[in-house]
Amino acid sequence: MVRAALRGGAPSIQLRGKDQPAREQVDLARALLAETRAAGALLWVNDRLDVALAAGADGVHLGQDDLPMDAARRIVPAGFLIGISAETPELALAARRDGADYVGTGPVYPTGSKADAGDAIGLPRIADVARAIRIPVVGIGGISVANTADVIRAGAAGVAVISAVMQAADPEAATRALLAAIATSHG
């Protein structure tokens, strides 16, 4: 699945192993890192800064209940990327102040991929967050090829998806279609 997404042009892959032991996540992250490096893409680890650092990943995506952004920024090497979930302009401003490289905002639409995602926030909230900060906003949750352009036009720099690629009959083609929707929305 990852190889197909990378062949389709995915600029980054996120390892999301919520219930997986750290040792298994590190091993998987190292294997994924070989794939992402070969494709010129980034590897992110969800929630687990320790796993990201141990595996040599490019970055970590933190939630509001994970290690605080300012603490994470103090212990990572130069060039290590950190994103954080921020569903409001206030949280996004705090994330930027504390050193976030981007914020993930959502769920934009209802999603079944993340049980802990909460209620959909909609496109107006994406626009509010994007106007509040000068770092990229990534739309998360319930995003498909059909609604990607709307998320980008609302102010997101990009989108993060699970089912749009992972449940697609052709993950490579689905990735290409998502990237095309982003490209035409910026144009």
Contact map, one row per residue, 1 for C-alpha under 8 A:
1111100000000000000000000000000000000000000000000000000000000000000000000000000000000000000000000000000000000000000000000000000000000000000000000000000000000000000001000010000000000000000
1111110000001000000000000000000100000000000000000000000000000000000000000000000000000000000000000000000000000000000000000000000000000000000000000000000000000000000000000000000000000000000
1111111000000000000000000000000000100000000000000000000000000000000000000000000000000000000000000000000000000000000000000000000000000000000000000000000000000000000000000000000000000000000
1111111100000000000000000000000000000000000000000000000000000000000000000000000000000000000000000000000000000000000000000000000000000000000000000000000000000000000000000011000000000000000
1111111111000000000000000000000000000000000000000000000000000000000000000000000000000000000000000000000000000000000000000000000000000000000000000000000000000000000010000011011000000000000
0111111111100000000000000000000000010010100000000000000000000000000000000000000000000000000000000000000000000000000000000000000000000000000000000000000000000000000000000001000000000000000
0011111111000000000000000000000000000010000000000000000000000000000000000000000000000000000000000000000000000000000000000000000000000000000000000000000000000000000000000001000000000000000
0001111111000000000000000000000000000000000000000000000000000000000000000000000000000000000000000000000000000000000000000000000000000000000000000000000000000000000000000011111100000000000
0000111111100000000000000000000000000000000000000000000000000000000000000000000000000000000000000000000000000000000000000000000000000000000000000000000000000000000000000001001100100000000
0000111111111000000000000000000000000000100000000000000000000000000000000000000000000000000000000000000000000000000000000000000000000000000000000000000000000000000000000000001100100000000
0000010011111000000000000000000000000001110000000000000000000000000000000000000000000000000000000000000000000000000000000000000000000000000000000000000000000000000000000000000000000000000
0000000001111100000000000000000000010000111100000000000000000000000000000000000000000000000000000000000000000000000000000000000000000000000000000000000000000000000000000000000000000000000
0100000001111110000000000000000000010000111100000000000000000000000000000000000000000000000000000000000000000000000000000000000000000000000000000000000000000000000000000000000000000000000
0000000000011111000000000000000000000000001111000000000000000000000000000000000000000000000000000000000000000000000000000000000000000000000000000000000000000000000000000000000000000000000
0000000000001111100000001000100000000000001111000000000000000000000000000000000000000000000000000000000000000000000000000000000000000000000000000000000000000000000000000000000000000000000
0000000000000111110000000000000000000000000011100000000000000000000000000000000000000000000000000000000000000000000000000000000000000000000000000000000000000000000000000000000000000000000
0000000000000011111100001000000000000000000001000000000000000000000000000000000000000000000000000000000000000000000000000000000000000000000000000000000000000000000000000000000000000000000
0000000000000001111100000000000000000000000000000000000000000000000000000000000000000000000000000000000000000000000000000000000000000000000000000000000000000000000000000000000000000000000
0000000000000000111110000000000000000000000000000000000000000000000000000000000000000000000000000000000000000000000000000000000000000000000000000000000000000000000000000000000000000000000
0000000000000000111111011000000000000000000000000000000000000000000000000000000000000000000000000000000000000000000000000000000000000000000000000000000000000000000000000000000000000000000
0000000000000000001111111000000000000000000000000000000000000000000000000000000000000000000000000000000000000000000000000000000000000000000000000000000000000000000000000000000000000000000
0000000000000000000111111100000000000000000000000010000000000000000000000000000000000000000000000000000000000000000000000000000000000000000000000000000000000000000000000000000000000000000
0000000000000000000011111110000000000000000000000000000000000000000000000000000000000000000000000000000000000000000000000000000000000000000000000000000000000000000000000000000000000000000
0000000000000000000111111111000000000000000000000000000000000000000000000000000000000000000000000000000000000000000000000000000000000000000000000000000000000000000000000000000000000000000
0000000000000010100111111111100000000000000000000010000000000000000000000000000000000000000000000000000000000000000000000000000000000000000000000000000000000000000000000000000000000000000
0000000000000000000001111111110000000000000000000011011000000000000000000000000000000000000000000000000000000000000000000000000000000000000000000000000000000000000000000000000000000000000
0000000000000000000000111111111000000000000000000000001000000000000000000000000000000000000000000000000000000000000000000000000000000000000000000000000000000000000000000000000000000000000
0000000000000000000000011111111100000000000000000000000000000000000000000000000000000000000000000000000000000000000000000000000000000000000000000000000000000000000000000000000000000000000
0000000000000010000000001111111110000000001010000011001010000000000000000000000000000000000000000000000000000000000000000000000000000000000000000000000000000000000000000000000000000000000
0000000000000000000000000111111111000000000000000000001110000000000000000000000000000000000000000000000000000000000000000000000000000000000000000000000000000000000000000000000000000000000
0000000000000000000000000011111111100000000000000000000000000000000000000000000000000000000000000000000000000000000000000000000000000000000000000000000000000000000000000000000000000000000
0100000000000000000000000001111111110000001000000000000000000000000000000000000000000000000000000000000000000000000000000000000000000000000000000000000000000000000000000000000000000000000
0000000000000000000000000000111111111000001000000000000110000000000000000000000000000000000000000000000000000000000000000000000000000000000000000000000000000000000000000000000000000000000
0000000000000000000000000000011111111100000000000000000000000000000000000000000000000000000000000000000000000000000000000000000000000000000000000000000000000000000000000000000000000000000
0010000000000000000000000000001111111110000000000000000000000000000000000000000000000000000000000000000000000000000000000000000000000000000000000000000000000000000000000000000000000000000
0000010000011000000000000000000111111111111000000000000000000000000000000000000000000000000000000000000000000000000000000000000000000000000000000000000000000000000000000000000000000000000
0000000000000000000000000000000011111111110000000000000000000000000000000000000000000000000000000000000000000000000000000000000000000000000000000000000000000000000000000000000000000000000
0000000000000000000000000000000001111111100000000000000000000000000000000000000000000000000000000000000000000000000000000000000000000000000000000000000000000000000000000000000000000000000
0000011000000000000000000000000000111111100000000000000000000000000000000000000000000000000000000000000000000000000000000000000000000000000000000000000000000000000000000000000000000000000
0000000000100000000000000000000000011111110000000000000000000000000000000000000000000000000000000000000000000000000000000000000000000000000000000000000000000000000000000000000000000000000
0000010001111000000000000000000000011111111000000000000000000000000000000000000000000000000000000000000000000000000000000000000000000000000000000000000000000000000000000000000000000000000
0000000000111000000000000000000000011001111100000000000011100000000000000000000000000000000000000000000000000000000000000000000000000000000000000000000000000000000000000000000000000000000
0000000000011110000000000000100110010000111110000000000011100000000000000000000000000000000000000000000000000000000000000000000000000000000000000000000000000000000000000000000000000000000
0000000000011110000000000000000000000000011111000001000011111000000000000000000000000000000000000000000000000000000000000000000000000000000000000000000000000000000000000000000000000000000
0000000000000111000000000000100000000000001111111011000010111000000000000000000000000000000000000000000000000000000000000000000000000000000000000000000000000000000000000000000000000000000
0000000000000111100000000000000000000000000111111000000000011100000000000000000000000000000000000000000000000000000000000000000000000000000000000000000000000000000000000000000000000000000
0000000000000001000000000000000000000000000011111000000000011110010000000000000000000000000000000000000000000000000000000000000000000000000000000000000000000000000000000000000000000000000
0000000000000000000000000000000000000000000011111111000000011100000000000000000000000000000000000000000000000000000000000000000000000000000000000000000000000000000000000000000000000000000
0000000000000000000000000000000000000000000011111111100000010000000000010000000000000000000000000000000000000000000000000000000000000000000000000000000000000000000000000000000000000000000
0000000000000000000000000000000000000000000000011111110000000000000000000000000000000000000000000000000000000000000000000000000000000000000000000000000000000000000000000000000000000000000
0000000000000000000001001100100000000000000010011111111000000000000000000000000000000000000000000000000000000000000000000000000000000000000000000000000000000000000000000000000000000000000
0000000000000000000000000100100000000000000110011111111111110000000000000000000000000000000000000000000000000000000000000000000000000000000000000000000000000000000000000000000000000000000
0000000000000000000000000000000000000000000000001111111110000000000000000001000000000000000000000000000000000000000000000000000000000000000000000000000000000000000000000000000000000000000
0000000000000000000000000100000000000000000000000111111110000000000000000000000000000000000000000000000000000000000000000000000000000000000000000000000000000000000000000000000000000000000
0000000000000000000000000110110000000000000000000011111110000000000000000000000000000000000000000000000000000000000000000000000000000000000000000000000000000000000000000000000000000000000
0000000000000000000000000000010010000000000000000001111111000000000000000000000000000000000000000000000000000000000000000000000000000000000000000000000000000000000000000000000000000000000
0000000000000000000000000000110010000000011110000001111111110000000000000000000000000000000000000000000000000000000000000000000000000000000000000000000000000000000000000000000000000000000
0000000000000000000000000000000000000000011100000001000111110000000000000000000110000000000000000000000000000000000000000000000000000000000000000000000000000000000000000000000000000000000
0000000000000000000000000000000000000000011110000001000011111000000000000000000111100000000000000000000000000000000000000000000000000000000000000000000000000000000000000000000000000000000
0000000000000000000000000000000000000000000111111001000011111100000000000000000011100000000000000000000000000000000000000000000000000000000000000000000000000000000000000000000000000000000
0000000000000000000000000000000000000000000111110000000000111110000000000000000001111000000000000000000000000000000000000000000000000000000000000000000000000000000000000000000000000000000
0000000000000000000000000000000000000000000001110000000000011111111010000000000001111000000000000000000000000000000000000000000000000000000000000000000000000000000000000000000000000000000
0000000000000000000000000000000000000000000000100000000000001111110000000000000000011100000000000000000000000000000000000000000000000000000000000000000000000000000000000000000000000000000
0000000000000000000000000000000000000000000000000000000000000111110100000000000000011100000000000000000000000000000000000000000000000000000000000000000000000000000000000000000000000000000
0000000000000000000000000000000000000000000000000000000000000111111100000000000000000000000000000000000000000000000000000000000000000000000000000000000000000000000000000000000000000000000
0000000000000000000000000000000000000000000000100000000000000111111100000000000000000000000000000000000000000000000000000000000000000000000000000000000000000000000000000000000000000000000
0000000000000000000000000000000000000000000000000000000000000100111110110000000000000000000000000000000000000000000000000000000000000000000000000000000000000000000000000000000000000000000
0000000000000000000000000000000000000000000000000000000000000001111111110000000000000000000000000000000000000000000000000000000000000000000000000000000000000000000000000000000000000000000
0000000000000000000000000000000000000000000000000000000000000100001111111000000001010000000000100111000000000000000000000000000000000000000000000000000000000000000000000000000000000000000
0000000000000000000000000000000000000000000000000000000000000000000111111100000000000000000000000110000000000000000000000000000000000000000000000000000000000000000000000000000000000000000
0000000000000000000000000000000000000000000000000000000000000000001111111110000000000000000000000000000000000000000000000000000000000000000000000000000000000000000000000000000000000000000
0000000000000000000000000000000000000000000000001000000000000000001111111111000000000000000000000000000000000000000000000000000000000000000000000000000000000000000000000000000000000000000
0000000000000000000000000000000000000000000000000000000000000000000011111111000001000000000000000110000000000000000000000000000000000000000000000000000000000000000000000000000000000000000
0000000000000000000000000000000000000000000000000000000000000000000001111111000000000000000000000000000000000000000000000000000000000000000000000000000000000000000000000000000000000000000
0000000000000000000000000000000000000000000000000000000000000000000000111111100000000000000000000000000000000000000000000000000000000000000000000000000000000000000000000000000000000000000
0000000000000000000000000000000000000000000000000000100000000000000000011111110100000000000000000000000000000000000000000000000000000000000000000000000000000000000000000000000000000000000
0000000000000000000000000000000000000000000000000000000000000000000000000011111100000000000000000000000000000000000000000000000000000000000000000000000000000000000000000000000000000000000
0000000000000000000000000000000000000000000000000000000000000000000000000001111100000000000000000000000000000000000000000000000000000000000000000000000000000000000000000000000000000000000
0000000000000000000000000000000000000000000000000000000000000000000000000000111110000000000000000000000000000000000000000000000000000000000000000000000000000000000000000000000000000000000
0000000000000000000000000000000000000000000000000000000001100000000000000001111111000000000000000000000000000000000000000000000000000000000000000000000000000000000000000000000000000000000
0000000000000000000000000000000000000000000000000000000001110000000000000000001111100000000000000001100000000000000000000000000000000000000000000000000000000000000000000000000000000000000
0000000000000000000000000000000000000000000000000000000000111100000010001000000111110000000000000011110000000000000000000000000000000000000000000000000000000000000000000000000000000000000
0000000000000000000000000000000000000000000000000000000000111100000000000000000011111000000000000001111100000000000000000000000000000000000000000000000000000000000000000000000000000000000
0000000000000000000000000000000000000000000000000000000000001111000010000000000001111100000000100001011100000000000000000000000000000000000000000000000000000000000000000000000000000000000
0000000000000000000000000000000000000000000000000000000000001111000000000000000000111110000000000000001111000000000000000000000000000000000000000000000000000000000000000000000000000000000
0000000000000000000000000000000000000000000000000000000000000011000000000000000000011111101100100000001111000000000000000000000000000000000000000000000000000000000000000000000000000000000
0000000000000000000000000000000000000000000000000000000000000000000000000000000000001111101100000000000111000000000000001000100010000000000000000000000000000000000000000000000000000000000
0000000000000000000000000000000000000000000000000000000000000000000000000000000000000111111100000000000010000000000000000000100110000000000000000000000000000000000000000000000000000000000
0000000000000000000000000000000000000000000000000000000000000000000000000000000000000111111110000000000000000000000000000000000111011000000000000000000000000000000000000000000000000000000
0000000000000000000000000000000000000000000000000000000000000000000000000000000000000001111111000000000000000000000000000000000000000000000000000000000000000000000000000000000000000000000
0000000000000000000000000000000000000000000000000000000000000000000000000000000000000111111111100000000000000000000000000000000000000000000000000000000000000000000000000000000000000000000
0000000000000000000000000000000000000000000000000000000000000000000000000000000000000111111111110000001000000000000000000000000010011000000000000000000000000000000000000000000000000000000
0000000000000000000000000000000000000000000000000000000000000000000000000000000000000000111111111000000000000000000000000000000000011000000000000000000000000000000000000000000000000000000
0000000000000000000000000000000000000000000000000000000000000000000000000000000000000000011111111100000000000000000000000000000000000000000000000000000000000000000000000000000000000000000
0000000000000000000000000000000000000000000000000000000000000000000010000000000000010100001111111111001000000000000000000000000000000000000000000000000000000000000000000000000000000000000
0000000000000000000000000000000000000000000000000000000000000000000000000000000000000000000111111111110000000000000000000000000000001010000000000000000000000000000000000000000000000000000
0000000000000000000000000000000000000000000000000000000000000000000000000000000000000000000011111111000000000000000000000000000000000000000000000000000000000000000000000000000000000000000
0000000000000000000000000000000000000000000000000000000000000000000011001000000000000000000001111111000000000000000000000000000000000000000000000000000000000000000000000000000000000000000
0000000000000000000000000000000000000000000000000000000000000000000011001000000001000000000000111111100000000000000000000000000000000000000000000000000000000000000000000000000000000000000
0000000000000000000000000000000000000000000000000000000000000000000010000000000011110000000000111111111000000000000000000000000000000000000000000000000000000000000000000000000000000000000
0000000000000000000000000000000000000000000000000000000000000000000000000000000011100000000000010011111000000000000000000000000000000011000000000000000000000000000000000000000000000000000
0000000000000000000000000000000000000000000000000000000000000000000000000000000001110000000000010001111100000000000000000000000000000011110000000000000000000000000000000000000000000000000
0000000000000000000000000000000000000000000000000000000000000000000000000000000000111100000100100001111110000000000000000000000000000011110000000000000000000000000000000000000000000000000
0000000000000000000000000000000000000000000000000000000000000000000000000000000000111110000000000000011111000000000000000000000000000000111100000000000000000000000000000000000000000000000
0000000000000000000000000000000000000000000000000000000000000000000000000000000000001111000000000000001111110000000000000000010010000000111100000000000000000000000000000000000000000000000
0000000000000000000000000000000000000000000000000000000000000000000000000000000000001110000000000000000111111000000010011100010000000000001110000000000000000000000000000000000000000000000
0000000000000000000000000000000000000000000000000000000000000000000000000000000000000000000000000000000011111110000011111100000000000000001111000000000000000000000000000000000000000000000
0000000000000000000000000000000000000000000000000000000000000000000000000000000000000000000000000000000011111100000000011110010000000000001111100000001000000000000000000000000000000000000
0000000000000000000000000000000000000000000000000000000000000000000000000000000000000000000000000000000001111110000000011100000000000000000011100000000000000000000000000000000000000000000
0000000000000000000000000000000000000000000000000000000000000000000000000000000000000000000000000000000000111111000000110000000000000000000011000000000000000000000000000000000000000000000
0000000000000000000000000000000000000000000000000000000000000000000000000000000000000000000000000000000000101111110010000000000000000000000011000000000000000000000000000000000000000000000
0000000000000000000000000000000000000000000000000000000000000000000000000000000000000000000000000000000000000111111000000000000000000000000001000000000000000000000000000000000000000000000
0000000000000000000000000000000000000000000000000000000000000000000000000000000000000000000000000000000000000011111000000000000000000000000011000000000000000000011000000000000000000000000
0000000000000000000000000000000000000000000000000000000000000000000000000000000000000000000000000000000000000011111110000000000000000000000010000000000000000000000000000000000000000000000
0000000000000000000000000000000000000000000000000000000000000000000000000000000000000000000000000000000000000001111111000000000000000000000000000000000000000000000000000000000000000000000
0000000000000000000000000000000000000000000000000000000000000000000000000000000000000000000000000000000000000000011111000000000000000000000000000000000000000000000000000000000000000000000
0000000000000000000000000000000000000000000000000000000000000000000000000000000000000000000000000000000001100010011111100000000000000000000010000000000000000000000000000000000000000000000
0000000000000000000000000000000000000000000000000000000000000000000000000000000000000000000000000000000000100000001111110000000000000000000000000000000000000000000000000000000000000000000
0000000000000000000000000000000000000000000000000000000000000000000000000000000000000000000000000000000000100100000011111000000000000000000000000000000000000000000000000000000000000000000
0000000000000000000000000000000000000000000000000000000000000000000000000000000000000000000000000000000001111100000001111100000000000000000010000000000000000000000000000000000000000000000
0000000000000000000000000000000000000000000000000000000000000000000000000000000000000010000000000000000001111000000000111111110000000000000000000000000000000000000000000000000000000000000
0000000000000000000000000000000000000000000000000000000000000000000000000000000000000000000000000000000001111000000000011111110000000000000000000000000000000000000000000000000000000000000
0000000000000000000000000000000000000000000000000000000000000000000000000000000000000000000000000000000000010000000000001111111000000000000000000000011001000000000000000000000000000000000
0000000000000000000000000000000000000000000000000000000000000000000000000000000000000000000000000000000000000000000000001111111100000000000000000000000001000000000000000000000000000000000
0000000000000000000000000000000000000000000000000000000000000000000000000000000000000011000000000000000000000000000000001111111110000000000000000000000000000000000000000000000000000000000
0000000000000000000000000000000000000000000000000000000000000000000000000000000000000000000000000000000011010000000000001111111111000000101000000000001001110000000000000000000000000000000
0000000000000000000000000000000000000000000000000000000000000000000000000000000000000000000000000000000000000000000000000011111111100000000000000000000001110000000000000000000000000000000
0000000000000000000000000000000000000000000000000000000000000000000000000000000000000001100000000000000000000000000000000001111111110000000000000000000000000000000000000000000000000000000
0000000000000000000000000000000000000000000000000000000000000000000000000000000000000011100100000000000010000000000000000000111111111000100000000000000000000000000000000000000000000000000
0000000000000000000000000000000000000000000000000000000000000000000000000000000000000000100000000000000000000000000000000000011111111101100000000000000000110000000000000000000000000000000
0000000000000000000000000000000000000000000000000000000000000000000000000000000000000000000000000000000000000000000000000000001111111100000000000000000000100000000000000000000000000000000
0000000000000000000000000000000000000000000000000000000000000000000000000000000000000000100110000000000000000000000000000000000111111100000000000000000000000000000000000000000000000000000
0000000000000000000000000000000000000000000000000000000000000000000000000000000000000000100110010000000000000000000000000000000011111111000000000000000000000000000000000000000000000000000
0000000000000000000000000000000000000000000000000000000000000000000000000000000000000000000000000000000000000000000000000000000001111111000000000000000000000000000000000000000000000000000
0000000000000000000000000000000000000000000000000000000000000000000000000000000000000000000000010000111000000000000000000000000000001111100000000000000000000000000000000000000000000000000
0000000000000000000000000000000000000000000000000000000000000000000000000000000000000000000000000000111000000000000000000000000001001111110000000000000000011100000000000000000000000000000
0000000000000000000000000000000000000000000000000000000000000000000000000000000000000000000000000000011110000000000000000000010011000011111000000000000000111100000000000000000000000000000
0000000000000000000000000000000000000000000000000000000000000000000000000000000000000000000000000000011110000000000000000000000000000001111100000000000000011111000000000000000000000000000
0000000000000000000000000000000000000000000000000000000000000000000000000000000000000000000000000000000111110000000000000000010000000000111110100000001000011111000000000000000000000000000
0000000000000000000000000000000000000000000000000000000000000000000000000000000000000000000000000000000111110000000000000000000000000000011111100000000000000011100000000000000000000000000
0000000000000000000000000000000000000000000000000000000000000000000000000000000000000000000000000000000001111110110010010000000000000000001111100000000000000001100000000000000000000000000
0000000000000000000000000000000000000000000000000000000000000000000000000000000000000000000000000000000000111111100000000000000000000000000111110000000000000000100000000000000000000000000
0000000000000000000000000000000000000000000000000000000000000000000000000000000000000000000000000000000000011000000000000000000000000000001111111111000000000011100100000000000000000000000
0000000000000000000000000000000000000000000000000000000000000000000000000000000000000000000000000000000000000000000000000000000000000000000001111111000000000000100100000000000001000000000
0000000000000000000000000000000000000000000000000000000000000000000000000000000000000000000000000000000000000000000000000000000000000000000000111111100000000000000100000000010011001000000
0000000000000000000000000000000000000000000000000000000000000000000000000000000000000000000000000000000000000000000000000000000000000000000000111111100000000000000000000000000000000000000
0000000000000000000000000000000000000000000000000000000000000000000000000000000000000000000000000000000000000000000000000000000000000000000000111111111000000000000000000000000000000000000
0000000000000000000000000000000000000000000000000000000000000000000000000000000000000000000000000000000000000000000000000000000000000000000000111111111100000010000000000000000001001100000
0000000000000000000000000000000000000000000000000000000000000000000000000000000000000000000000000000000000000000000000000000000000000000000000001111111110000000000000000000000000001101100
0000000000000000000000000000000000000000000000000000000000000000000000000000000000000000000000000000000000000000000000000010000000000000000000000011111111000000000000000000000000000000100
0000000000000000000000000000000000000000000000000000000000000000000000000000000000000000000000000000000000010000000000000010010000000000001000000011111111110010000000000000000000000000000
0000000000000000000000000000000000000000000000000000000000000000000000000000000000000000000000000000000000000000000000000000000000000000000000000001111111111110000000000000000000000100110
0000000000000000000000000000000000000000000000000000000000000000000000000000000000000000000000000000000000000000000000000000000000000000000000000000111111110000000000000000000000000000110
0000000000000000000000000000000000000000000000000000000000000000000000000000000000000000000000000000000000000000000000000011011000000000000000000000011111110000000000000000000000000000000
0000000000000000000000000000000000000000000000000000000000000000000000000000000000000000000000000000000000000000000000000000011001100000100000000000001111111000000000000000000000000000000
0000000000000000000000000000000000000000000000000000000000000000000000000000000000000000000000000000000000000000000000000000011001000001111000000000001111111110000000000000000000000000000
0000000000000000000000000000000000000000000000000000000000000000000000000000000000000000000000000000000000000000000000000000000000000001111000000000000100111110000000000000000000000000000
0000000000000000000000000000000000000000000000000000000000000000000000000000000000000000000000000000000000000000000000000000000000000001111000000000000100011111000000000000000000000100000
0000000000000000000000000000000000000000000000000000000000000000000000000000000000000000000000000000000000000000000000000000000000000000011100100001001100011111100000000000000000000000000
0000000000000000000000000000000000000000000000000000000000000000000000000000000000000000000000000000000000000000000000000000000000000000011110100000000000000111110000000000000000000000000
0000000000000000000000000000000000000000000000000000000000000000000000000000000000000000000000000000000000000000000000000000000000000000000111110000000000000011111110000000000000000000000
0000000000000000000000000000000000000000000000000000000000000000000000000000000000000000000000000000000000000000100000000000000000000000000000000000000000000001111111100000000000000000000
0000000000000000000000000000000000000000000000000000000000000000000000000000000000000000000000000000000000000000100000000000000000000000000000000000000000000000111111110000000000000000000
0000000000000000000000000000000000000000000000000000000000000000000000000000000000000000000000000000000000000000000000000000000000000000000000111000000000000000111111110000010000000000000
0000100000000000000000000000000000000000000000000000000000000000000000000000000000000000000000000000000000000000000000000000000000000000000000000000000000000000111111110111011000000000000
1000000000000000000000000000000000000000000000000000000000000000000000000000000000000000000000000000000000000000000000000000000000000000000000000000000000000000011111110010000000000000000
0000000000000000000000000000000000000000000000000000000000000000000000000000000000000000000000000000000000000000000000000000000000000000000000000000000000000000011111111010000000000000000
0000000000000000000000000000000000000000000000000000000000000000000000000000000000000000000000000000000000000000000000000000000000000000000000000000000000000000001111111110010000000000000
0000000000000000000000000000000000000000000000000000000000000000000000000000000000000000000000000000000000000000000000000000000000000000000000000000000000000000000000111110000000000000000
0000000000000000000000000000000000000000000000000000000000000000000000000000000000000000000000000000000000000000000000000000000000000000000000000000000000000000000010011111110000000000000
1001100100000000000000000000000000000000000000000000000000000000000000000000000000000000000000000000000000000000000000000000000000000000000000000000000000000000000011111111111000000000000
0001111110000000000000000000000000000000000000000000000000000000000000000000000000000000000000000000000000000000000000000000000000000000000000000000000000000000000010000111111100000000000
0000000100000000000000000000000000000000000000000000000000000000000000000000000000000000000000000000000000000000000000000000000000000000000000000000000000000000000000000111111110000000000
0000100100000000000000000000000000000000000000000000000000000000000000000000000000000000000000000000000000000000000000000000000000000000000000001000000000000000000110010111111111000000000
0000100111000000000000000000000000000000000000000000000000000000000000000000000000000000000000000000000000000000000000000000000000000000000000000000000000000000000010000011111111100000000
0000000111000000000000000000000000000000000000000000000000000000000000000000000000000000000000000000000000000000000000000000000000000000000000000000000000000000000000000001111111110000000
0000000000000000000000000000000000000000000000000000000000000000000000000000000000000000000000000000000000000000000000000000000000000000000000001000000000000000000000000000111111111000000
0000000000000000000000000000000000000000000000000000000000000000000000000000000000000000000000000000000000000000000000000000000000000000000000011001000000000000000000000000011111111100000
0000000011000000000000000000000000000000000000000000000000000000000000000000000000000000000000000000000000000000000000000000000000000000000000000000000000000000000000000000001111111110000
0000000000000000000000000000000000000000000000000000000000000000000000000000000000000000000000000000000000000000000000000000000000000000000000000000000000000000000000000000000111111111000
0000000000000000000000000000000000000000000000000000000000000000000000000000000000000000000000000000000000000000000000000000000000000000000000001001100000000000000000000000000011111111100
0000000000000000000000000000000000000000000000000000000000000000000000000000000000000000000000000000000000000000000000000000000000000000000000000001100100000100000000000000000001111111110
0000000000000000000000000000000000000000000000000000000000000000000000000000000000000000000000000000000000000000000000000000000000000000000000000000000000000000000000000000000000111111111
0000000000000000000000000000000000000000000000000000000000000000000000000000000000000000000000000000000000000000000000000000000000000000000000000000100000000000000000000000000000011111111
0000000000000000000000000000000000000000000000000000000000000000000000000000000000000000000000000000000000000000000000000000000000000000000000000000110110000000000000000000000000001111111
0000000000000000000000000000000000000000000000000000000000000000000000000000000000000000000000000000000000000000000000000000000000000000000000000000000110000000000000000000000000000111111
0000000000000000000000000000000000000000000000000000000000000000000000000000000000000000000000000000000000000000000000000000000000000000000000000000000000000000000000000000000000000011111
